[in-house]
Amino acid sequence: MQSREMEHAMNKQAWTIQQVAEFLNVNPRTVYRLVQAGKLPGFKVAGSWRFLEEDIREWVNEQKQQVPPTRHRNRKSK
């Protein structure tokens, strides 16, 4: 990694499970389950999960791509 890239990376602060949960508006246990299952990008530091904001935002965008368009059924009134 070049020094400029390393300096940029070092200026990024890693998020905790709680911070990711607040960002996603879910329970921290949900974040823990997702990262344990390998579905959410994260890494461990001294036994604690950490996340980069950039990775979480990218993951959210990927999830939005996977959601099928909403289909409305034509329901007849009785």
PyMOL Python script that loads the backbone (N, CA, C, O; Angstrom):
from pymol import cmd

cmd.read_pdbstr("""\
ATOM      1  N   MET A   1       0.854  -1.172   0.000  1.00  0.00           N
ATOM      2  CA  MET A   1       0.000   0.000   0.000  1.00  0.00           C
ATOM      3  C   MET A   1       0.901   1.237   0.000  1.00  0.00           C
ATOM      4  O   MET A   1       1.864   1.309   0.763  1.00  0.00           O
ATOM      5  N   GLN A   2       0.587   2.199  -0.849  1.00  0.00           N
ATOM      6  CA  GLN A   2       1.375   3.421  -0.893  1.00  0.00           C
ATOM      7  C   GLN A   2       1.073   4.267   0.330  1.00  0.00           C
ATOM      8  O   GLN A   2       0.031   4.106   0.965  1.00  0.00           O
ATOM      9  N   SER A   3       1.991   5.171   0.660  1.00  0.00           N
ATOM     10  CA  SER A   3       1.845   5.951   1.890  1.00  0.00           C
ATOM     11  C   SER A   3       0.570   6.786   1.902  1.00  0.00           C
ATOM     12  O   SER A   3      -0.046   6.931   2.958  1.00  0.00           O
ATOM     13  N   ARG A   4       0.156   7.335   0.777  1.00  0.00           N
ATOM     14  CA  ARG A   4      -1.070   8.142   0.728  1.00  0.00           C
ATOM     15  C   ARG A   4      -2.283   7.271   1.005  1.00  0.00           C
ATOM     16  O   ARG A   4      -3.178   7.668   1.750  1.00  0.00           O
ATOM     17  N   GLU A   5      -2.320   6.068   0.399  1.00  0.00           N
ATOM     18  CA  GLU A   5      -3.417   5.132   0.629  1.00  0.00           C
ATOM     19  C   GLU A   5      -3.447   4.678   2.078  1.00  0.00           C
ATOM     20  O   GLU A   5      -4.517   4.569   2.677  1.00  0.00           O
ATOM     21  N   MET A   6      -2.269   4.411   2.646  1.00  0.00           N
ATOM     22  CA  MET A   6      -2.198   3.965   4.030  1.00  0.00           C
ATOM     23  C   MET A   6      -2.682   5.079   4.966  1.00  0.00           C
ATOM     24  O   MET A   6      -3.406   4.810   5.924  1.00  0.00           O
ATOM     25  N   GLU A   7      -2.294   6.304   4.698  1.00  0.00           N
ATOM     26  CA  GLU A   7      -2.724   7.434   5.524  1.00  0.00           C
ATOM     27  C   GLU A   7      -4.241   7.574   5.457  1.00  0.00           C
ATOM     28  O   GLU A   7      -4.887   7.819   6.476  1.00  0.00           O
ATOM     29  N   HIS A   8      -4.815   7.418   4.259  1.00  0.00           N
ATOM     30  CA  HIS A   8      -6.265   7.504   4.099  1.00  0.00           C
ATOM     31  C   HIS A   8      -6.953   6.388   4.887  1.00  0.00           C
ATOM     32  O   HIS A   8      -7.950   6.628   5.567  1.00  0.00           O
ATOM     33  N   ALA A   9      -6.420   5.177   4.795  1.00  0.00           N
ATOM     34  CA  ALA A   9      -6.998   4.038   5.510  1.00  0.00           C
ATOM     35  C   ALA A   9      -6.904   4.223   7.022  1.00  0.00           C
ATOM     36  O   ALA A   9      -7.822   3.848   7.750  1.00  0.00           O
ATOM     37  N   MET A  10      -5.819   4.790   7.491  1.00  0.00           N
ATOM     38  CA  MET A  10      -5.636   4.978   8.928  1.00  0.00           C
ATOM     39  C   MET A  10      -6.562   6.047   9.486  1.00  0.00           C
ATOM     40  O   MET A  10      -6.861   6.040  10.680  1.00  0.00           O
ATOM     41  N   ASN A  11      -7.020   6.965   8.642  1.00  0.00           N
ATOM     42  CA  ASN A  11      -7.926   8.019   9.103  1.00  0.00           C
ATOM     43  C   ASN A  11      -9.363   7.528   9.220  1.00  0.00           C
ATOM     44  O   ASN A  11     -10.206   8.235   9.771  1.00  0.00           O
ATOM     45  N   LYS A  12      -9.661   6.340   8.716  1.00  0.00           N
ATOM     46  CA  LYS A  12     -10.999   5.774   8.814  1.00  0.00           C
ATOM     47  C   LYS A  12     -11.156   5.110  10.169  1.00  0.00           C
ATOM     48  O   LYS A  12     -10.278   4.376  10.623  1.00  0.00           O
ATOM     49  N   GLN A  13     -12.273   5.376  10.803  1.00  0.00           N
ATOM     50  CA  GLN A  13     -12.531   4.767  12.094  1.00  0.00           C
ATOM     51  C   GLN A  13     -13.440   3.560  11.906  1.00  0.00           C
ATOM     52  O   GLN A  13     -14.443   3.640  11.196  1.00  0.00           O
ATOM     53  N   ALA A  14     -13.097   2.458  12.532  1.00  0.00           N
ATOM     54  CA  ALA A  14     -13.913   1.250  12.441  1.00  0.00           C
ATOM     55  C   ALA A  14     -15.132   1.380  13.341  1.00  0.00           C
ATOM     56  O   ALA A  14     -15.059   1.931  14.439  1.00  0.00           O
ATOM     57  N   TRP A  15     -16.264   0.855  12.848  1.00  0.00           N
ATOM     58  CA  TRP A  15     -17.509   0.861  13.608  1.00  0.00           C
ATOM     59  C   TRP A  15     -17.610  -0.396  14.462  1.00  0.00           C
ATOM     60  O   TRP A  15     -17.030  -1.429  14.127  1.00  0.00           O
ATOM     61  N   THR A  16     -18.337  -0.308  15.548  1.00  0.00           N
ATOM     62  CA  THR A  16     -18.629  -1.447  16.410  1.00  0.00           C
ATOM     63  C   THR A  16     -19.942  -2.095  15.951  1.00  0.00           C
ATOM     64  O   THR A  16     -20.641  -1.562  15.090  1.00  0.00           O
ATOM     65  N   ILE A  17     -20.259  -3.236  16.531  1.00  0.00           N
ATOM     66  CA  ILE A  17     -21.549  -3.882  16.247  1.00  0.00           C
ATOM     67  C   ILE A  17     -22.690  -2.938  16.576  1.00  0.00           C
ATOM     68  O   ILE A  17     -23.653  -2.846  15.814  1.00  0.00           O
ATOM     69  N   GLN A  18     -22.601  -2.239  17.691  1.00  0.00           N
ATOM     70  CA  GLN A  18     -23.655  -1.307  18.103  1.00  0.00           C
ATOM     71  C   GLN A  18     -23.835  -0.192  17.065  1.00  0.00           C
ATOM     72  O   GLN A  18     -24.965   0.162  16.730  1.00  0.00           O
ATOM     73  N   GLN A  19     -22.744   0.355  16.563  1.00  0.00           N
ATOM     74  CA  GLN A  19     -22.827   1.437  15.580  1.00  0.00           C
ATOM     75  C   GLN A  19     -23.436   0.946  14.271  1.00  0.00           C
ATOM     76  O   GLN A  19     -24.236   1.652  13.657  1.00  0.00           O
ATOM     77  N   VAL A  20     -23.067  -0.248  13.843  1.00  0.00           N
ATOM     78  CA  VAL A  20     -23.649  -0.810  12.626  1.00  0.00           C
ATOM     79  C   VAL A  20     -25.143  -1.057  12.839  1.00  0.00           C
ATOM     80  O   VAL A  20     -25.954  -0.786  11.953  1.00  0.00           O
ATOM     81  N   ALA A  21     -25.500  -1.568  14.005  1.00  0.00           N
ATOM     82  CA  ALA A  21     -26.910  -1.821  14.324  1.00  0.00           C
ATOM     83  C   ALA A  21     -27.712  -0.522  14.269  1.00  0.00           C
ATOM     84  O   ALA A  21     -28.818  -0.499  13.729  1.00  0.00           O
ATOM     85  N   GLU A  22     -27.171   0.537  14.814  1.00  0.00           N
ATOM     86  CA  GLU A  22     -27.863   1.823  14.781  1.00  0.00           C
ATOM     87  C   GLU A  22     -27.993   2.334  13.346  1.00  0.00           C
ATOM     88  O   GLU A  22     -29.042   2.854  12.967  1.00  0.00           O
ATOM     89  N   PHE A  23     -26.940   2.189  12.554  1.00  0.00           N
ATOM     90  CA  PHE A  23     -26.963   2.620  11.162  1.00  0.00           C
ATOM     91  C   PHE A  23     -28.028   1.862  10.369  1.00  0.00           C
ATOM     92  O   PHE A  23     -28.751   2.453   9.566  1.00  0.00           O
ATOM     93  N   LEU A  24     -28.120   0.546  10.601  1.00  0.00           N
ATOM     94  CA  LEU A  24     -29.069  -0.295   9.874  1.00  0.00           C
ATOM     95  C   LEU A  24     -30.444  -0.338  10.523  1.00  0.00           C
ATOM     96  O   LEU A  24     -31.388  -0.885   9.953  1.00  0.00           O
ATOM     97  N   ASN A  25     -30.555   0.235  11.707  1.00  0.00           N
ATOM     98  CA  ASN A  25     -31.809   0.252  12.471  1.00  0.00           C
ATOM     99  C   ASN A  25     -32.287  -1.174  12.767  1.00  0.00           C
ATOM    100  O   ASN A  25     -33.449  -1.520  12.555  1.00  0.00           O
ATOM    101  N   VAL A  26     -31.347  -1.987  13.264  1.00  0.00           N
ATOM    102  CA  VAL A  26     -31.653  -3.360  13.656  1.00  0.00           C
ATOM    103  C   VAL A  26     -31.046  -3.637  15.032  1.00  0.00           C
ATOM    104  O   VAL A  26     -30.269  -2.835  15.551  1.00  0.00           O
ATOM    105  N   ASN A  27     -31.404  -4.756  15.603  1.00  0.00           N
ATOM    106  CA  ASN A  27     -30.862  -5.166  16.888  1.00  0.00           C
ATOM    107  C   ASN A  27     -29.392  -5.579  16.716  1.00  0.00           C
ATOM    108  O   ASN A  27     -29.052  -6.186  15.700  1.00  0.00           O
ATOM    109  N   PRO A  28     -28.522  -5.269  17.670  1.00  0.00           N
ATOM    110  CA  PRO A  28     -27.117  -5.698  17.580  1.00  0.00           C
ATOM    111  C   PRO A  28     -26.954  -7.205  17.377  1.00  0.00           C
ATOM    112  O   PRO A  28     -25.997  -7.644  16.740  1.00  0.00           O
ATOM    113  N   ARG A  29     -27.884  -7.999  17.914  1.00  0.00           N
ATOM    114  CA  ARG A  29     -27.810  -9.456  17.712  1.00  0.00           C
ATOM    115  C   ARG A  29     -27.958  -9.829  16.241  1.00  0.00           C
ATOM    116  O   ARG A  29     -27.371 -10.805  15.775  1.00  0.00           O
ATOM    117  N   THR A  30     -28.753  -9.036  15.509  1.00  0.00           N
ATOM    118  CA  THR A  30     -28.921  -9.278  14.075  1.00  0.00           C
ATOM    119  C   THR A  30     -27.602  -9.044  13.350  1.00  0.00           C
ATOM    120  O   THR A  30     -27.223  -9.826  12.478  1.00  0.00           O
ATOM    121  N   VAL A  31     -26.908  -7.982  13.702  1.00  0.00           N
ATOM    122  CA  VAL A  31     -25.603  -7.694  13.100  1.00  0.00           C
ATOM    123  C   VAL A  31     -24.643  -8.831  13.412  1.00  0.00           C
ATOM    124  O   VAL A  31     -23.930  -9.305  12.528  1.00  0.00           O
ATOM    125  N   TYR A  32     -24.623  -9.263  14.645  1.00  0.00           N
ATOM    126  CA  TYR A  32     -23.726 -10.346  15.057  1.00  0.00           C
ATOM    127  C   TYR A  32     -24.009 -11.615  14.260  1.00  0.00           C
ATOM    128  O   TYR A  32     -23.081 -12.268  13.783  1.00  0.00           O
ATOM    129  N   ARG A  33     -25.290 -11.968  14.110  1.00  0.00           N
ATOM    130  CA  ARG A  33     -25.652 -13.175  13.365  1.00  0.00           C
ATOM    131  C   ARG A  33     -25.229 -13.059  11.896  1.00  0.00           C
ATOM    132  O   ARG A  33     -24.721 -14.019  11.317  1.00  0.00           O
ATOM    133  N   LEU A  34     -25.440 -11.881  11.297  1.00  0.00           N
ATOM    134  CA  LEU A  34     -25.081 -11.681   9.891  1.00  0.00           C
ATOM    135  C   LEU A  34     -23.578 -11.804   9.680  1.00  0.00           C
ATOM    136  O   LEU A  34     -23.139 -12.447   8.726  1.00  0.00           O
ATOM    137  N   VAL A  35     -22.793 -11.201  10.550  1.00  0.00           N
ATOM    138  CA  VAL A  35     -21.337 -11.246  10.373  1.00  0.00           C
ATOM    139  C   VAL A  35     -20.805 -12.652  10.670  1.00  0.00           C
ATOM    140  O   VAL A  35     -19.877 -13.112  10.006  1.00  0.00           O
ATOM    141  N   GLN A  36     -21.378 -13.326  11.649  1.00  0.00           N
ATOM    142  CA  GLN A  36     -20.967 -14.701  11.964  1.00  0.00           C
ATOM    143  C   GLN A  36     -21.249 -15.637  10.791  1.00  0.00           C
ATOM    144  O   GLN A  36     -20.500 -16.583  10.546  1.00  0.00           O
ATOM    145  N   ALA A  37     -22.343 -15.363  10.065  1.00  0.00           N
ATOM    146  CA  ALA A  37     -22.731 -16.193   8.926  1.00  0.00           C
ATOM    147  C   ALA A  37     -21.971 -15.810   7.653  1.00  0.00           C
ATOM    148  O   ALA A  37     -22.145 -16.443   6.612  1.00  0.00           O
ATOM    149  N   GLY A  38     -21.142 -14.792   7.735  1.00  0.00           N
ATOM    150  CA  GLY A  38     -20.375 -14.354   6.569  1.00  0.00           C
ATOM    151  C   GLY A  38     -21.186 -13.531   5.584  1.00  0.00           C
ATOM    152  O   GLY A  38     -20.777 -13.359   4.436  1.00  0.00           O
ATOM    153  N   LYS A  39     -22.332 -13.018   6.017  1.00  0.00           N
ATOM    154  CA  LYS A  39     -23.202 -12.243   5.134  1.00  0.00           C
ATOM    155  C   LYS A  39     -22.962 -10.743   5.231  1.00  0.00           C
ATOM    156  O   LYS A  39     -23.453  -9.983   4.397  1.00  0.00           O
ATOM    157  N   LEU A  40     -22.223 -10.313   6.225  1.00  0.00           N
ATOM    158  CA  LEU A  40     -21.931  -8.891   6.442  1.00  0.00           C
ATOM    159  C   LEU A  40     -20.422  -8.746   6.559  1.00  0.00           C
ATOM    160  O   LEU A  40     -19.794  -9.499   7.303  1.00  0.00           O
ATOM    161  N   PRO A  41     -19.814  -7.788   5.837  1.00  0.00           N
ATOM    162  CA  PRO A  41     -18.355  -7.660   5.881  1.00  0.00           C
ATOM    163  C   PRO A  41     -17.868  -7.078   7.207  1.00  0.00           C
ATOM    164  O   PRO A  41     -18.305  -6.004   7.621  1.00  0.00           O
ATOM    165  N   GLY A  42     -16.983  -7.778   7.849  1.00  0.00           N
ATOM    166  CA  GLY A  42     -16.423  -7.316   9.113  1.00  0.00           C
ATOM    167  C   GLY A  42     -15.117  -8.034   9.394  1.00  0.00           C
ATOM    168  O   GLY A  42     -14.728  -8.954   8.674  1.00  0.00           O
ATOM    169  N   PHE A  43     -14.452  -7.604  10.441  1.00  0.00           N
ATOM    170  CA  PHE A  43     -13.189  -8.224  10.830  1.00  0.00           C
ATOM    171  C   PHE A  43     -13.057  -8.117  12.341  1.00  0.00           C
ATOM    172  O   PHE A  43     -13.674  -7.261  12.975  1.00  0.00           O
ATOM    173  N   LYS A  44     -12.252  -8.990  12.899  1.00  0.00           N
ATOM    174  CA  LYS A  44     -12.067  -8.995  14.349  1.00  0.00           C
ATOM    175  C   LYS A  44     -10.757  -8.317  14.732  1.00  0.00           C
ATOM    176  O   LYS A  44      -9.726  -8.490  14.082  1.00  0.00           O
ATOM    177  N   VAL A  45     -10.836  -7.539  15.809  1.00  0.00           N
ATOM    178  CA  VAL A  45      -9.664  -6.911  16.414  1.00  0.00           C
ATOM    179  C   VAL A  45      -9.717  -7.264  17.891  1.00  0.00           C
ATOM    180  O   VAL A  45     -10.656  -6.891  18.594  1.00  0.00           O
ATOM    181  N   ALA A  46      -8.717  -7.976  18.351  1.00  0.00           N
ATOM    182  CA  ALA A  46      -8.654  -8.402  19.756  1.00  0.00           C
ATOM    183  C   ALA A  46      -9.954  -9.076  20.206  1.00  0.00           C
ATOM    184  O   ALA A  46     -10.415  -8.877  21.330  1.00  0.00           O
ATOM    185  N   GLY A  47     -10.534  -9.878  19.304  1.00  0.00           N
ATOM    186  CA  GLY A  47     -11.729 -10.642  19.652  1.00  0.00           C
ATOM    187  C   GLY A  47     -13.045  -9.904  19.483  1.00  0.00           C
ATOM    188  O   GLY A  47     -14.103 -10.487  19.718  1.00  0.00           O
ATOM    189  N   SER A  48     -13.014  -8.635  19.081  1.00  0.00           N
ATOM    190  CA  SER A  48     -14.240  -7.854  18.893  1.00  0.00           C
ATOM    191  C   SER A  48     -14.446  -7.541  17.416  1.00  0.00           C
ATOM    192  O   SER A  48     -13.497  -7.215  16.703  1.00  0.00           O
ATOM    193  N   TRP A  49     -15.691  -7.643  16.966  1.00  0.00           N
ATOM    194  CA  TRP A  49     -16.000  -7.344  15.569  1.00  0.00           C
ATOM    195  C   TRP A  49     -15.907  -5.850  15.298  1.00  0.00           C
ATOM    196  O   TRP A  49     -16.326  -5.028  16.112  1.00  0.00           O
ATOM    197  N   ARG A  50     -15.346  -5.513  14.130  1.00  0.00           N
ATOM    198  CA  ARG A  50     -15.252  -4.130  13.676  1.00  0.00           C
ATOM    199  C   ARG A  50     -15.645  -4.090  12.209  1.00  0.00           C
ATOM    200  O   ARG A  50     -15.519  -5.087  11.497  1.00  0.00           O
ATOM    201  N   PHE A  51     -16.124  -2.930  11.758  1.00  0.00           N
ATOM    202  CA  PHE A  51     -16.651  -2.755  10.412  1.00  0.00           C
ATOM    203  C   PHE A  51     -16.212  -1.405   9.873  1.00  0.00           C
ATOM    204  O   PHE A  51     -16.129  -0.428  10.617  1.00  0.00           O
ATOM    205  N   LEU A  52     -15.930  -1.356   8.576  1.00  0.00           N
ATOM    206  CA  LEU A  52     -15.618  -0.077   7.942  1.00  0.00           C
ATOM    207  C   LEU A  52     -16.894   0.476   7.315  1.00  0.00           C
ATOM    208  O   LEU A  52     -17.638  -0.248   6.653  1.00  0.00           O
ATOM    209  N   GLU A  53     -17.137   1.763   7.530  1.00  0.00           N
ATOM    210  CA  GLU A  53     -18.345   2.412   7.014  1.00  0.00           C
ATOM    211  C   GLU A  53     -18.499   2.164   5.512  1.00  0.00           C
ATOM    212  O   GLU A  53     -19.587   1.846   5.034  1.00  0.00           O
ATOM    213  N   GLU A  54     -17.418   2.311   4.792  1.00  0.00           N
ATOM    214  CA  GLU A  54     -17.425   2.114   3.335  1.00  0.00           C
ATOM    215  C   GLU A  54     -17.915   0.708   2.977  1.00  0.00           C
ATOM    216  O   GLU A  54     -18.701   0.543   2.045  1.00  0.00           O
ATOM    217  N   ASP A  55     -17.449  -0.307   3.718  1.00  0.00           N
ATOM    218  CA  ASP A  55     -17.875  -1.686   3.464  1.00  0.00           C
ATOM    219  C   ASP A  55     -19.357  -1.877   3.758  1.00  0.00           C
ATOM    220  O   ASP A  55     -20.049  -2.569   3.012  1.00  0.00           O
ATOM    221  N   ILE A  56     -19.849  -1.275   4.830  1.00  0.00           N
ATOM    222  CA  ILE A  56     -21.258  -1.418   5.204  1.00  0.00           C
ATOM    223  C   ILE A  56     -22.152  -0.720   4.184  1.00  0.00           C
ATOM    224  O   ILE A  56     -23.184  -1.261   3.789  1.00  0.00           O
ATOM    225  N   ARG A  57     -21.762   0.468   3.761  1.00  0.00           N
ATOM    226  CA  ARG A  57     -22.559   1.178   2.749  1.00  0.00           C
ATOM    227  C   ARG A  57     -22.591   0.404   1.434  1.00  0.00           C
ATOM    228  O   ARG A  57     -23.629   0.345   0.775  1.00  0.00           O
ATOM    229  N   GLU A  58     -21.471  -0.185   1.051  1.00  0.00           N
ATOM    230  CA  GLU A  58     -21.412  -1.001  -0.162  1.00  0.00           C
ATOM    231  C   GLU A  58     -22.307  -2.226  -0.018  1.00  0.00           C
ATOM    232  O   GLU A  58     -23.005  -2.598  -0.961  1.00  0.00           O
ATOM    233  N   TRP A  59     -22.292  -2.856   1.155  1.00  0.00           N
ATOM    234  CA  TRP A  59     -23.131  -4.019   1.423  1.00  0.00           C
ATOM    235  C   TRP A  59     -24.613  -3.647   1.309  1.00  0.00           C
ATOM    236  O   TRP A  59     -25.405  -4.398   0.739  1.00  0.00           O
ATOM    237  N   VAL A  60     -24.980  -2.489   1.852  1.00  0.00           N
ATOM    238  CA  VAL A  60     -26.375  -2.026   1.763  1.00  0.00           C
ATOM    239  C   VAL A  60     -26.767  -1.865   0.295  1.00  0.00           C
ATOM    240  O   VAL A  60     -27.846  -2.301  -0.107  1.00  0.00           O
ATOM    241  N   ASN A  61     -25.905  -1.248  -0.503  1.00  0.00           N
ATOM    242  CA  ASN A  61     -26.202  -1.074  -1.924  1.00  0.00           C
ATOM    243  C   ASN A  61     -26.355  -2.414  -2.636  1.00  0.00           C
ATOM    244  O   ASN A  61     -27.216  -2.563  -3.502  1.00  0.00           O
ATOM    245  N   GLU A  62     -25.526  -3.383  -2.276  1.00  0.00           N
ATOM    246  CA  GLU A  62     -25.645  -4.721  -2.862  1.00  0.00           C
ATOM    247  C   GLU A  62     -26.979  -5.364  -2.480  1.00  0.00           C
ATOM    248  O   GLU A  62     -27.610  -6.026  -3.304  1.00  0.00           O
ATOM    249  N   GLN A  63     -27.403  -5.170  -1.235  1.00  0.00           N
ATOM    250  CA  GLN A  63     -28.676  -5.736  -0.781  1.00  0.00           C
ATOM    251  C   GLN A  63     -29.839  -5.104  -1.537  1.00  0.00           C
ATOM    252  O   GLN A  63     -30.809  -5.785  -1.869  1.00  0.00           O
ATOM    253  N   LYS A  64     -29.743  -3.807  -1.810  1.00  0.00           N
ATOM    254  CA  LYS A  64     -30.804  -3.118  -2.544  1.00  0.00           C
ATOM    255  C   LYS A  64     -30.913  -3.652  -3.966  1.00  0.00           C
ATOM    256  O   LYS A  64     -32.006  -3.687  -4.530  1.00  0.00           O
ATOM    257  N   GLN A  65     -29.794  -4.069  -4.551  1.00  0.00           N
ATOM    258  CA  GLN A  65     -29.789  -4.618  -5.904  1.00  0.00           C
ATOM    259  C   GLN A  65     -30.498  -5.973  -5.950  1.00  0.00           C
ATOM    260  O   GLN A  65     -31.062  -6.348  -6.978  1.00  0.00           O
ATOM    261  N   GLN A  66     -30.469  -6.696  -4.846  1.00  0.00           N
ATOM    262  CA  GLN A  66     -31.018  -8.057  -4.810  1.00  0.00           C
ATOM    263  C   GLN A  66     -32.517  -8.100  -4.543  1.00  0.00           C
ATOM    264  O   GLN A  66     -33.141  -9.148  -4.710  1.00  0.00           O
ATOM    265  N   VAL A  67     -33.102  -6.985  -4.133  1.00  0.00           N
ATOM    266  CA  VAL A  67     -34.527  -6.959  -3.805  1.00  0.00           C
ATOM    267  C   VAL A  67     -35.329  -6.928  -5.102  1.00  0.00           C
ATOM    268  O   VAL A  67     -35.160  -6.018  -5.913  1.00  0.00           O
ATOM    269  N   PRO A  68     -36.201  -7.915  -5.304  1.00  0.00           N
ATOM    270  CA  PRO A  68     -36.993  -7.922  -6.534  1.00  0.00           C
ATOM    271  C   PRO A  68     -38.014  -6.784  -6.518  1.00  0.00           C
ATOM    272  O   PRO A  68     -38.461  -6.367  -5.449  1.00  0.00           O
ATOM    273  N   PRO A  69     -38.384  -6.283  -7.694  1.00  0.00           N
ATOM    274  CA  PRO A  69     -39.379  -5.219  -7.733  1.00  0.00           C
ATOM    275  C   PRO A  69     -40.700  -5.691  -7.137  1.00  0.00           C
ATOM    276  O   PRO A  69     -41.059  -6.862  -7.254  1.00  0.00           O
ATOM    277  N   THR A  70     -41.403  -4.793  -6.514  1.00  0.00           N
ATOM    278  CA  THR A  70     -42.694  -5.114  -5.890  1.00  0.00           C
ATOM    279  C   THR A  70     -43.716  -5.384  -6.979  1.00  0.00           C
ATOM    280  O   THR A  70     -43.837  -4.632  -7.946  1.00  0.00           O
ATOM    281  N   ARG A  71     -44.439  -6.464  -6.802  1.00  0.00           N
ATOM    282  CA  ARG A  71     -45.496  -6.803  -7.757  1.00  0.00           C
ATOM    283  C   ARG A  71     -46.830  -6.618  -7.070  1.00  0.00           C
ATOM    284  O   ARG A  71     -47.036  -7.074  -5.946  1.00  0.00           O
ATOM    285  N   HIS A  72     -47.720  -5.954  -7.748  1.00  0.00           N
ATOM    286  CA  HIS A  72     -49.070  -5.745  -7.221  1.00  0.00           C
ATOM    287  C   HIS A  72     -50.014  -6.700  -7.938  1.00  0.00           C
ATOM    288  O   HIS A  72     -50.093  -6.721  -9.166  1.00  0.00           O
ATOM    289  N   ARG A  73     -50.712  -7.470  -7.159  1.00  0.00           N
ATOM    290  CA  ARG A  73     -51.696  -8.377  -7.744  1.00  0.00           C
ATOM    291  C   ARG A  73     -52.989  -7.622  -7.972  1.00  0.00           C
ATOM    292  O   ARG A  73     -53.349  -6.714  -7.223  1.00  0.00           O
ATOM    293  N   ASN A  74     -53.656  -8.011  -8.997  1.00  0.00           N
ATOM    294  CA  ASN A  74     -54.953  -7.427  -9.302  1.00  0.00           C
ATOM    295  C   ASN A  74     -55.998  -8.210  -8.519  1.00  0.00           C
ATOM    296  O   ASN A  74     -56.367  -9.319  -8.905  1.00  0.00           O
ATOM    297  N   ARG A  75     -56.472  -7.636  -7.424  1.00  0.00           N
ATOM    298  CA  ARG A  75     -57.431  -8.327  -6.559  1.00  0.00           C
ATOM    299  C   ARG A  75     -58.844  -7.872  -6.890  1.00  0.00           C
ATOM    300  O   ARG A  75     -59.119  -6.682  -7.044  1.00  0.00           O
ATOM    301  N   LYS A  76     -59.731  -8.857  -6.993  1.00  0.00           N
ATOM    302  CA  LYS A  76     -61.133  -8.536  -7.270  1.00  0.00           C
ATOM    303  C   LYS A  76     -61.879  -8.313  -5.968  1.00  0.00           C
ATOM    304  O   LYS A  76     -61.696  -9.060  -5.007  1.00  0.00           O
ATOM    305  N   SER A  77     -62.702  -7.307  -5.935  1.00  0.00           N
ATOM    306  CA  SER A  77     -63.526  -7.018  -4.755  1.00  0.00           C
ATOM    307  C   SER A  77     -64.717  -7.939  -4.752  1.00  0.00           C
ATOM    308  O   SER A  77     -65.283  -8.231  -5.805  1.00  0.00           O
ATOM    309  N   LYS A  78     -65.108  -8.402  -3.577  1.00  0.00           N
ATOM    310  CA  LYS A  78     -66.274  -9.283  -3.479  1.00  0.00           C
ATOM    311  C   LYS A  78     -67.483  -8.498  -3.094  1.00  0.00           C
ATOM    312  O   LYS A  78     -68.569  -9.062  -2.959  1.00  0.00           O
TER     313      LYS A  78
END
""", "prot")
cmd.dss("prot")
cmd.show_as("cartoon", "prot")
cmd.util.cbc("prot")
cmd.orient("prot")
